[in-house]
Amino acid sequence: MKHALSLLLSVLVAIALLSGCASVNDTPVAPQAGQADTSQTKETDHFEYHSDTEVPKGPGILSGENGEFSVY
Amino acid sequence: MKKRVLCSTLAVGLGLSIASTGTAKTVTVDEEVLKSMQLQLAAQAKAIADLQTALKGQQDKLDKVPEIGAKEQAVVVAKPDSSKVQVALYGQIDKGVMYADDGNEDKTFFVDNDASSTRIGVKGDVKPEGRLSAGTLMEFEYQTNPSNKVSMDNESINEDLNARKLSFYLADAILGKLTVGQDSAATDGLAEIDLSGTALAGYADATIIGGGLSFYDNTTKSYSKTTVGSAFIDLDGGRYDVVRYDSPKLYGFSLAGSVGEESKNEIALNYSKQFDQLKVAGGVGYANEGSNSSHDDRWLGSVSTLFTNGLSFTLATGTRSESDTQRHDPFFYYGKIGYQFNAFDIGKTALSLDYGTYQDFALNNDAGTLFGAQLVQDLDILSSQLYLGYRQLQLDRDLADLNDIYAITSGMRMKF
């Protein structure tokens, strides 16, 4: 069983290491002469996991676009 | 002509004579008047100086008025700025119908889906200048006929209002976040990370749908004491009074640790990141079950990926060490394959199939197997999700012949 957890941790670490090569959060590098500037095509990594079992983000049927009733 | 010149000369001479006589008198008068005027001027100068002094005094008083105003303004600034303070009410209703068949009896239940129960909350956030922020959270759950508790014997359960979260937090963008109060311990949700979009209809915790149903034993022709809720556990963490620390995210990783009531200690490593072609979320954790538990330690983790083409893969696993040396340490494995797409204007559609095995939870050598299928249809215009889930739960036990339990659940979650 501990092997399964170790495997899971290994998967996470592997993904993290791979992300070091393909991170979408790298500091943009100025393109060399003759190269296309692709920095604008990279996404910024703002992904935060939000469980589907929690109250979802986004609009509410009564609260509208805000998704919450602003009390103050 | 000569007469005119003569007359003019006389007139000028007379005039000069008169003028010279007058001047002599004036000089005499000026000396006397001058002293008088000098005295008057001195008196006037003194009066002016007095007036200036008085005016300056008044001006000083007037000048002090804006200073007091500035102080008052500073006090106002020190008070919470409405633009930096937010207090909001939020919540959802999640109701459905669950049909269950345990091989001996079948019944239709009208339930509150425990996968994401009916709840309401109030949260407050303060974000002053700089890196600091703080806030409060009160979240309550109010379920009637919870899908994890109804049974063939009891289909009407009116739950009390239960507190899910009662806590406050202090956060620093560099140092991290500290949460105090009843809230998620470090491993809460760690076995249930799921990007399939179908968690409403089923995920690693098999107890949420039909958890109160008992297995019927064909050998004894009676219901066993084992329920789904005691045999299909995903070992996920819970919510209780904690002091929890969350580190800032670094390269997608963040660390969480909590200490809480009954000497419970938990630690977790979380990961979430978006790449060009996929999103990844996962985590692993460890928990010491505390002084009042029959379990010692708990290890768990899960990872889920969602590709831009809509495919998703989810894995979860966990184990627990028992205090009773006669008991085997229970463990589980769980996997889900999903696909989500936007075929309809009403919102995203998500489908998935899942499988899990749950060993030694209720009794030694118990082997539980889960099969399931899920469908969740977003209804964007209603801020809602329609869901349909199927579960088949098998439990193999020594010297027993337990019937499988089937459950179909359908309903809708509406965020208000």
Interface residues (C-beta under 8 A of the other chain):
Chain A: M1 K2 A4 L5 L8 L9 V11 L12 I15 A16 S19 G20 A22 S23 V24 K42 E43 D45 H46 F47 E48 Y49 S51 D52 T53 E54 V55 P56 G58 P59 G60 I61 L62 S63 N66 G67 E68 F69 S70 V71 Y72
Chain B: S82 V85 Q86 V87 A88 L89 Y90 G91 Q92 A115 S116 R119 G121 V122 G124 G189 E192 I193 D194 L195 G197 T198 A199 L200 Y203 Y251 G252 F253 L269 N270 Y271 S272 K273 Q274 F275 D276 K279 V280 A281 G282 G283 V284 W299 L300 G301 S302 V303 L315 T317 G318 T319 D329 F331 Y333 L382 S383 S384 Q385 R413 M414 K415 F416
